Amino acid sequence: MPALPEPLPGAWSFGATAEQADELLALVLGGSKTGTASSAWDYAVEGEPLPAVGELSVILDGAAEPRAVVQTVAVTVVPFNEVDESHAFAEGEGDRSLAHWRRVHENFWREHSARGFAPDMLVVCERFELIYRP
């Protein structure tokens, strides 16, 4: 197993539920999910810095167990209505279309985001590479 750098990378899971964490992790481990999107509002509310290129993250499953390490390779911040098809495809969900991405993410942020959803809200689009899996 490769040694992790100091300080240790942050650990987090995809989604807002254990089921979502497991489903999205499976897409990462299967190779179809190489991107994720977050509400910029949520970073501000939580006082968290945006992801940065080169940053490592430990990805947790729905039981909060470490299952993978990814490295951020690109970060862009764009309004929701300007997220493009290539990012939607990189997220690996559903039929990988932009229409599916928009529907799922609007519903997710309406239900789980501190500030909800707006068509022009800023979205942090992150691309990553899977660099370790046990």
Protein Blocks (a to p, Z undefined) as FASTA:
>chain_A
ZZddddddddddehjbfklmmmmmmmmmnopaccdcddfklmmmnopacddehiacdddd
fkopafbdcddfbdcdddfklccfklmmmnopajlpaklmmmmmmmmmmmmgmnlpafkb
ccdddddddfbdZZ
